[in-house]
Amino acid sequence: MRHYLFLILFLLTGCHSDPQPEPIQYSVPTEVEPYIQSFRKEAKKRNSQVSTDNLIVTFGSAVSEDICGECLLDNGKTPRITLNSDAFCWQQASQQARECLVFHELGHCLLKRAHKTDKYPNGAYVSLMNPNDVAIYAACLYPIGGDECNKRPRRDYYIDELFDANTPTPVWGK
Ligand SMILES: [Zn+2]
């Protein structure tokens, strides 16, 4: 039990000894701002009290090549999201895919959600918080899967689940 407690305390305090919390700050690239506004709108619709006032989003190379975004949560510091601006992750991604990515990172950074890899029997991910396919309610770039390709009608469910992990299974997941 002691070891666990130690581990938890260590994780919470990280390796920083500086007790000074960072002031509240908001810095989001113009290109990303519409998705933050959309997040606020969806939060409000669901009566979520989440605040986006303390947030830094940057495009950066801190993200490794094979991931599109990351959230850095450090005790007392402003949550930081770094997005990969490459063609696949951002430049050529659809608006829907961009929203999926930004919402996934806000899920980590503001809603404190962890990854969730569960799938429904039909193979669809249960959550936008899955680490493998973030563009989960975007239409595909190359519609080779017919109707299966357009996941847009699933958007409401995935955003419900983002704000409430206990959202019941949707009809298409059964
Ligand atoms: Zn993630």
Residues whose N, C-alpha, C, O or C-beta is under 5 A from the ligand:
A	BS01	ZN	none
